[in-house]
Amino acid sequence: MAILNATDVVLKVTVGGVLVPVAHSTSASISMNMDLRDSTTKSSGGWQENLGGLRSYELSGDSFVDIATDVGLADVTELWTAWNARTAVAIEFSATGMVYTGNALITSLSIDAGVEENATFSVSLTGTGELFQNA
């Protein structure tokens, strides 16, 4: 058995047309969903039956806020620019042997700055179009 080390999971987005990792990431997640279409009939014997419907995906991540400019990383400033422009970004959620790619809109961007704590930000993205699984 080879269990994936979560430290190896990376969330990337496009910045200036280049796919780069989200800066100083502390967590990343992807959720794949499918709506169901009710296909219950009188002959279903009292049991609900369903068919697959629309599929969707969402990604999220948490990171430290960096006040220095890190070239080659997507920090809160670049993510804000994409959010403010309402433009989709290319995404990649990957680790060794696992790669998901697609396009997404930034639906939420928040910054948390508690007293005597590291400033952090969270980003949520909702997919637009197809999600691809690559090896």
C-alpha positions in Angstrom: 0.0 0.0 0.0 1.3 3.5 -0.9 -0.6 6.1 1.0 -0.4 9.6 -0.4 1.4 12.2 1.8 -0.9 15.2 1.8 2.1 17.5 1.9 2.6 16.6 -1.8 -0.8 17.8 -2.9 -0.6 21.1 -4.7 -3.3 23.5 -5.9 -2.2 25.6 -8.9 -4.0 28.5 -10.7 -3.1 30.7 -13.7 -1.4 34.0 -13.0 -0.4 36.1 -16.0 -1.2 33.1 -18.3 1.1 30.7 -16.4 0.0 27.9 -14.1 1.7 28.4 -10.7 1.2 27.0 -7.2 -0.9 29.0 -4.6 1.7 30.6 -2.4 2.5 29.2 1.1 -0.3 26.7 1.0 -1.3 24.9 4.2 -4.2 23.0 2.9 -5.9 22.2 -0.4 -9.1 20.3 -1.3 -11.2 19.3 -4.3 -14.8 18.1 -4.2 -16.5 16.4 -7.1 -20.3 16.3 -7.1 -23.2 15.0 -9.2 -26.8 16.0 -9.0 -29.3 13.2 -9.3 -32.4 13.0 -11.5 -35.4 11.2 -9.9 -36.4 8.3 -12.1 -38.8 6.6 -9.6 -41.8 4.9 -11.2 -44.8 3.1 -9.9 -42.9 -0.2 -10.5 -40.0 0.9 -8.3 -41.5 -1.0 -5.4 -41.5 2.0 -3.0 -37.8 2.6 -3.5 -36.5 5.8 -5.0 -34.5 5.4 -8.2 -32.0 7.9 -9.7 -30.0 8.7 -12.8 -26.9 10.8 -13.0 -27.4 14.5 -13.7 -25.1 17.5 -13.8 -21.6 17.2 -12.5 -19.7 19.9 -10.8 -16.5 20.5 -8.8 -15.2 22.8 -6.2 -11.7 23.5 -4.9 -10.4 25.3 -1.8 -7.2 26.2 -0.1 -5.7 28.0 2.8 -2.4 29.8 2.8 -0.2 32.2 4.7 -0.3 35.8 3.5 3.1 36.9 2.2 3.9 40.6 2.2 7.0 40.0 -0.1 6.6 39.4 -3.8 7.1 35.8 -4.6 7.6 35.5 -8.3 6.2 32.2 -9.6 3.5 31.8 -6.9 -0.1 32.9 -6.8 -0.6 35.0 -3.7 -3.7 36.8 -2.4 -3.1 39.8 -4.6 -3.1 37.8 -7.9 -6.1 35.8 -6.7 -7.9 39.1 -5.9 -7.1 40.4 -9.4 -8.8 37.3 -11.0 -11.7 37.5 -8.6 -12.3 41.2 -9.2 -12.1 40.7 -13.0 -14.6 37.8 -12.8 -12.4 35.7 -15.0 -12.0 32.0 -14.9 -8.5 30.6 -14.1 -7.0 27.4 -15.2 -6.6 25.0 -12.2 -4.6 22.0 -11.4 -5.0 19.9 -8.3 -2.1 17.4 -8.2 0.2 15.0 -6.4 2.3 12.1 -7.6 0.1 9.9 -9.8 -3.0 12.1 -9.5 -3.7 15.2 -11.6 -7.0 17.0 -12.1 -7.3 20.0 -14.4 -10.0 22.4 -15.6 -11.2 26.0 -15.3 -12.8 27.7 -12.3 -14.1 31.0 -11.0 -12.9 32.3 -7.7 -16.1 32.4 -5.6 -14.6 33.4 -2.3 -11.4 35.0 -1.1 -11.0 35.8 2.6 -8.1 37.1 4.8 -7.9 36.3 8.5 -5.5 38.3 10.7 -5.8 37.4 14.4 -3.8 39.0 17.2 -0.3 37.6 17.4 -1.1 35.0 14.7 0.1 34.5 11.2 -2.1 36.2 8.6 -3.8 33.7 6.4 -6.1 33.6 3.4 -8.6 31.2 2.1 -9.7 30.8 -1.5 -12.7 28.9 -2.9 -13.2 28.1 -6.6 -16.1 26.6 -8.5 -15.4 24.7 -11.7 -16.8 25.9 -15.0 -16.8 23.3 -17.7 -15.3 19.8 -17.7 -12.9 18.5 -15.1 -10.2 16.2 -16.5 -8.2 13.5 -14.8 -4.7 13.0 -16.1 -2.0 10.6 -15.1 
